[in-house]
Amino acid sequence: MRTLKILILEHNPFQMMALHQMLNAIGVYDVLTAPSMSAALRSLGRRGTVDIAFCDPQLKGGDGLALVRHLAEEREARALILLGNVASSIMPHVTSILADSEVRLLGHLHTPVSAVLLRRLLDVYLLESMLQARA
């Protein structure tokens, strides 16, 4: 698999570790993990733009939506995958934040995350990236 740089914002250490291990199992090793928005911003500051960010937009304290907004405004991710059981009332906020940005919403993974669905979303991203490179 082409080298991808991933950021995971997840408060739950077990879920963060499980997602990190799934990514490693399919050949993605450049994974930044952050339990909070401040940790995510520090990681982005040190390591730069990521290909894909994973986050639950409903994280306590507003960290999830804040990260989505930051990524969209600062162009620090090319794509976003939502995690968790996202309420339908939250989706218009996410869509609105991403509407004028270059961050693409790849999809949504319910927890516990399915490795098959995770791989499918990563393959979609890689295929789109390859097609854009050829254009």
Secondary structure by P-SEA (a helix, b strand, c coil): ccbbbbbbbcccaaaaaaaaaaaaaacccbbbbbccaaaaaaaaaacccccbbbbccccccaaaaaaaaaaaaaccccbbbbcccccccaaaaaaaaaccccccccccccccccaaaaaaaaaaaaaaaaaaaac
